[in-house]
């Protein structure tokens, strides 16, 4: 069984791989839960309230066995209000950013929430690492292919914003791929990897069309892997592949989405690898035309066979089961343990008490003035050293924080 894949969490040109924890926290004590934020006039539809409730339940570990893919039809303004409320709860915001992926269509106000399972994360990690290693092998040397491969980097937990699909309100549609390969300096990734679930066989196809159309074909390949998630599902797992296709010329040219592979099994119903050749990518798939002129006619290809995909999925499932199974390993018994002495917590001084008291008084005045129905918690205000209107990070894009002050 392969070791669990290294899972990059940010776009790092040095290709640093950081290990992510996959299992969400099992519980969140009442002491650490923030109260509902005071109303600022923003109203939420029932669906938007369900989205926030879903985030909180996931954070508390209360929805681990639920469908990992949920869709919500929001109203105009709901998405902005959801983001505003998340920014008021720093712990929940961090969890949503790191553990949950969601796609938003700014034209239809449709939000899809995806909560990756451990098998999901491990499997996509194996596939991602295999492609990355092949790129690394190609990058050795001084050829045009080597120089191109050196500029391609894998990303995880990134957000693809579609600039040409901005609504009158200024909100952009966006997707968060399971994994993507991005050429340094490009505005869009070239290759996108997505895991789909048997309960939603058409969702991944819709996302593939969004990626290709909304990026104006800058995204060259979308790979969909259906791992048949669920207790009642069969071991069968399938592969799909979409690419852009342009027909016509000049003003009559039309952008289409061609599905080169459709639900082609790489693992059969008995759990065995099929004879399918798997998928193959050209170097020119990894970036838009602006960056691929030197490798457009290159014969160098990167691919993963059905046998390899099957092995990756088997290893991911085995590793996930080992995590949750009761262990029969023998643990040595030690009479004594030389434990590290922990630094005692800092004592609260008189000046600290005065500052906390002042913060609580300001919070009480704000609540009484703005929203008499809001019931705050002095503990939560003390933890943050201020009221809910204190400086909080507001991000224009993920990983690019801007700070504002009310």
C-alpha positions in Angstrom: 0.0 0.0 0.0 1.3 3.4 -0.9 1.9 5.9 1.9 -0.7 8.6 2.2 0.0 11.3 -0.4 1.5 14.7 0.5 -1.3 17.2 0.3 -0.4 20.8 -0.7 -2.6 23.3 0.8 -1.6 26.5 -1.0 -0.1 27.5 -4.3 3.6 27.3 -3.6 6.1 27.6 -6.4 8.7 25.8 -4.4 6.3 22.8 -4.5 6.2 22.5 -0.7 3.7 19.8 0.4 2.0 20.1 3.7 0.0 17.3 5.3 -3.6 18.2 5.9 -5.8 16.8 8.7 -8.8 15.2 7.1 -11.2 14.3 9.9 -13.2 17.3 11.1 -13.3 18.0 14.9 -15.6 15.6 16.7 -17.2 18.2 18.9 -17.1 21.8 19.7 -17.8 22.8 23.3 -20.4 25.5 24.0 -17.6 27.6 25.6 -15.9 28.0 22.2 -19.0 28.6 20.1 -19.5 32.2 19.0 -23.0 33.7 19.4 -25.1 34.6 16.4 -23.9 38.0 15.0 -26.0 41.1 15.5 -28.2 41.9 12.5 -27.1 44.7 10.3 -30.2 44.6 8.1 -29.0 41.7 5.9 -31.8 39.2 5.5 -31.3 35.5 4.6 -33.5 33.2 2.7 -34.4 29.8 4.2 -31.8 28.2 1.9 -29.1 30.6 3.0 -29.9 29.8 6.6 -29.6 26.2 5.8 -26.1 26.8 4.3 -24.9 28.5 7.5 -26.4 25.7 9.6 -24.7 23.1 7.4 -21.3 24.9 7.9 -21.8 24.9 11.7 -22.9 21.3 11.8 -19.9 20.2 9.7 -17.6 22.3 12.0 -19.1 20.5 15.1 -18.7 17.1 13.5 -22.4 16.5 13.4 -22.8 15.7 9.7 -19.9 13.3 9.0 -22.2 10.6 7.5 -24.3 12.9 5.4 -24.2 13.3 1.6 -20.8 15.0 0.9 -22.5 17.1 -1.9 -25.3 19.5 -1.3 -26.8 22.2 -3.5 -28.7 25.3 -2.5 -30.8 27.8 -4.5 -30.0 31.1 -3.0 -31.7 34.5 -3.5 -29.9 37.7 -4.7 -27.7 39.0 -1.9 -27.6 35.8 0.1 -24.0 34.9 -0.9 -22.6 38.2 0.2 -24.5 38.0 3.5 -23.2 34.5 4.1 -19.6 35.6 3.6 -20.2 38.6 5.9 -21.5 36.4 8.7 -18.6 33.9 8.2 -16.1 36.8 8.6 -17.6 37.5 12.0 -16.8 34.0 13.2 -13.1 33.4 12.7 -13.0 29.8 13.8 -15.9 28.8 11.5 -14.4 30.8 8.6 -11.1 29.0 8.9 -12.8 25.6 9.0 -14.9 26.4 5.9 -11.8 27.6 4.0 -9.7 24.6 4.9 -12.2 21.7 4.9 -15.1 22.6 2.7 -15.2 23.3 -1.0 -18.0 25.2 -2.7 -18.9 26.4 -6.1 -21.1 29.5 -6.7 -22.9 30.5 -9.9 -23.4 34.3 -9.7 -26.0 34.3 -12.5 -28.3 31.6 -11.1 -27.4 32.1 -7.4 -26.8 28.4 -7.1 -24.3 27.2 -4.4 -22.9 23.7 -4.3 -21.2 22.6 -1.1 -18.7 19.7 -1.1 -17.3 18.1 2.0 -14.4 15.9 0.9 -14.2 12.5 2.6 -10.9 10.9 3.7 -11.0 8.5 0.7 -11.7 11.5 -1.5 -8.7 13.5 -0.3 -6.3 10.5 -0.2 -7.2 9.4 -3.8 -7.0 12.9 -5.3 -3.6 13.3 -3.5 -2.2 10.1 -5.1 -3.4 11.2 -8.6 -2.1 14.7 -8.1 1.3 13.5 -6.9 1.7 11.1 -9.9 1.1 13.9 -12.4 3.4 16.2 -10.4 6.2 13.6 -10.4 5.9 13.2 -14.2 6.2 16.9 -14.6 9.2 16.9 -12.4 10.9 14.2 -14.5 10.2 16.2 -17.7 11.6 19.4 -16.1 15.1 17.9 -15.8 17.1 19.3 -18.7 17.3 22.4 -20.9 14.7 21.6 -23.6 11.6 23.7 -24.3 9.6 20.9 -22.7 11.8 21.0 -19.6 11.4 24.8 -19.2 7.7 24.6 -19.7 7.3 21.8 -17.1 9.3 23.8 -14.6 6.6 26.5 -14.6 3.7 24.2 -13.9 2.7 23.8 -10.3 0.0 21.9 -8.5 -2.5 23.8 -6.3 -5.0 22.7 -3.6 -7.8 24.6 -2.0 -7.6 27.3 -4.7 -10.5 29.3 -6.0 -11.0 29.8 -9.8 -12.9 33.1 -10.4 -14.5 33.6 -13.8 -13.8 37.1 -14.8 -16.0 37.1 -17.9 -19.0 36.0 -15.9 -19.4 39.0 -13.5 -22.9 39.9 -12.7 -24.2 43.5 -12.5 -23.6 43.5 -8.8 -19.9 42.7 -9.4 -20.1 39.2 -7.9 -18.1 36.7 -9.9 -18.9 33.0 -10.3 -16.3 30.8 -8.8 -15.3 27.1 -8.4 -13.0 25.4 -6.0 -11.5 22.3 -7.8 -10.3 19.3 -5.9 -6.9 19.8 -7.5 -5.5 21.9 -10.4 -2.3 22.5 -12.3 -1.4 26.1 -12.9 1.2 27.6 -15.2 3.2 30.3 -13.4 1.7 33.7 -14.4 -1.4 32.3 -16.0 -4.8 33.6 -14.8 -6.5 30.2 -15.0 -5.3 26.6 -14.4 -4.8 24.4 -17.5 -5.8 21.1 -16.0 -8.5 20.5 -13.3 -9.2 17.3 -11.4 -12.6 16.7 -9.8 -14.0 13.8 -7.8 -17.7 13.1 -8.4 -20.1 10.9 -6.5 -22.5 8.3 -7.9 -25.4 10.1 -6.2 -24.8 13.1 -8.5 -23.6 11.7 -11.8 -24.4 14.8 -13.8 -23.0 17.5 -11.4 -19.4 17.0 -12.5 -20.4 17.4 -16.1 -22.1 20.7 -15.4 -19.0 21.9 -13.5 -16.7 20.8 -16.4 -18.8 22.9 -18.8 -18.6 25.9 -16.4 -14.8 25.6 -16.2 -14.3 25.5 -20.0 -16.9 28.0 -21.0 -16.3 30.5 -18.2 -12.6 30.5 -18.7 -13.0 31.0 -22.5 -11.2 27.6 -23.1 -8.2 28.6 -21.0 -8.9 25.5 -19.0 -7.8 22.8 -21.4 -8.8 19.6 -19.6 -11.2 18.6 -16.9 -10.8 15.1 -15.5 -13.7 13.6 -13.5 -13.2 10.6 -11.3 -16.4 8.9 -9.9 -15.4 6.8 -6.9 -19.0 5.7 -6.2 -19.0 7.0 -2.7 -21.6 5.5 -0.3 -22.4 2.5 1.8 -24.6 0.8 -0.8 -22.4 1.6 -3.8 -20.4 -1.0 -5.8 -16.6 -1.0 -6.1 -16.9 0.2 -9.7 -15.1 3.5 -10.4 -15.2 5.5 -13.6 -13.2 8.1 -15.5 -14.5 11.0 -17.6 -12.6 13.7 -19.6 -13.7 17.0 -21.1 -11.9 19.4 -23.4 -12.7 22.6 -25.3 -13.6 22.3 -29.0 -13.8 25.3 -31.3 -15.8 25.0 -34.5 -16.0 27.6 -37.3 -13.9 30.6 -38.0 -13.9 34.3 -37.4 -17.2 35.7 -36.1 -18.9 32.3 -36.7 -16.6 30.4 -34.4 -18.3 28.6 -31.5 -16.9 27.2 -28.3 -18.1 23.7 -27.5 -17.3 21.2 -24.8 -16.2 17.8 -26.1 -16.4 14.8 -23.8 -13.6 12.5 -24.9 -14.3 9.9 -22.2 -17.7 9.3 -20.5 -18.0 7.1 -17.4 -15.3 4.6 -18.6 -14.5 2.2 -15.8 -11.0 1.9 -14.4 -12.2 -0.4 -11.6 -14.9 -3.0 -12.3 -17.8 -4.0 -10.0 -15.7 -6.7 -8.5 -13.0 -4.2 -7.5 -10.5 -5.2 -10.1 -8.6 -3.0 -12.5 -9.9 -2.8 -16.1 -7.8 -2.9 -19.3 -8.7 0.8 -20.0 -5.7 2.8 -21.0 -6.6 5.6 -18.6 -6.1 9.3 -19.4 -3.3 11.1 -21.2 -2.5 14.8 -21.2 -0.3 16.8 -23.5 2.0 19.5 -22.2 -0.1 22.1 -24.1 -3.1 21.1 -21.9 -1.4 22.7 -18.8 -1.8 26.3 -20.0 -3.5 28.7 -22.4 -2.2 29.4 -25.9 -0.3 32.4 -24.6 2.1 30.1 -22.8 2.2 26.9 -24.9 3.6 28.2 -28.3 6.9 26.3 -27.7 5.3 23.0 -26.8 2.2 23.0 -29.0 3.6 20.3 -31.2 5.5 18.4 -28.5 4.9 14.6 -28.4 5.6 14.5 -24.6 2.6 13.2 -22.7 1.6 12.6 -19.1 -0.8 10.0 -18.2 -2.2 7.5 -15.6 -3.4 4.0 -16.5 -6.6 2.3 -15.2 -4.4 -0.1 -13.3 -2.6 2.8 -11.5 -5.9 4.6 -10.8 -7.3 1.4 -9.4 -4.3 0.9 -7.1 -4.5 4.5 -5.9 -8.2 4.1 -5.0 -7.6 0.8 -3.3 -4.7 2.3 -1.2 -6.8 5.3 -0.3 -9.7 3.1 0.9 -7.3 0.8 2.8 -5.6 3.7 4.5 -9.0 5.3 5.4 -10.3 2.0 6.9 -7.1 1.7 8.9 -7.6 5.1 10.4 -11.1 4.2 11.7 -10.6 0.6 12.6 -9.8 -0.6 16.1 -6.1 -1.2 16.4 -4.7 -4.6 17.4 -1.1 -3.3 17.6 0.9 -3.9 20.7 1.9 -0.8 22.5 4.9 -0.9 24.8 4.3 -0.2 28.5 6.6 2.2 30.2 7.0 2.6 33.9 7.9 6.2 33.6 7.7 8.9 30.9 9.9 11.9 30.6 7.2 14.4 29.5 7.9 17.9 28.5 7.0 20.5 31.1 4.3 22.8 29.7 4.5 26.5 30.1 1.8 27.6 32.5 -0.9 30.0 31.1 -0.4 33.7 31.6 -2.1 35.2 34.6 -4.6 38.0 34.0 -3.3 41.2 35.4 -5.4 44.2 36.6 -4.8 46.0 33.4 -6.1 43.0 31.4 -9.2 42.9 33.5 -9.8 46.6 32.9 -9.4 46.1 29.1 -11.8 43.2 29.1 -14.3 45.1 31.2 -14.1 48.0 28.8 -14.6 45.7 25.8 -17.7 44.1 27.4 -19.2 47.5 28.2 -18.6 48.7 24.6 -20.2 45.4 23.3 -23.2 45.9 25.6 -23.7 49.5 24.4 -23.4 48.4 20.8 -25.9 45.6 21.2 -28.4 47.8 23.0 -28.1 50.5 20.3 -28.0 48.3 17.2 -29.9 45.1 17.9 -31.7 44.6 21.2 -32.4 41.0 20.3 -28.8 40.1 20.0 -27.5 38.1 23.0 -23.7 38.2 23.1 -21.2 36.4 25.3 -18.7 38.3 27.3 -16.4 35.3 27.0 -16.3 35.5 23.3 -15.7 39.2 23.3 -12.9 38.7 25.8 -11.3 36.1 23.6 -11.1 38.5 20.7 -10.3 41.6 22.8 -13.1 43.6 21.3 -16.6 43.6 19.8 -17.8 42.0 16.7 -17.0 45.3 14.8 -13.3 45.1 15.7 -10.8 44.7 12.9 -11.5 41.4 11.1 -10.0 40.0 7.9 -12.0 40.6 4.8 -10.6 38.9 1.9 -11.1 40.0 -1.7 -9.6 36.7 -2.9 -8.5 33.6 -1.0 -5.0 34.0 0.4 -5.0 37.7 -0.2 -6.3 39.3 3.0 -7.3 43.0 3.2 -8.2 44.5 6.5 -11.0 47.0 7.0 -12.1 48.8 10.1 -15.8 49.6 10.8 
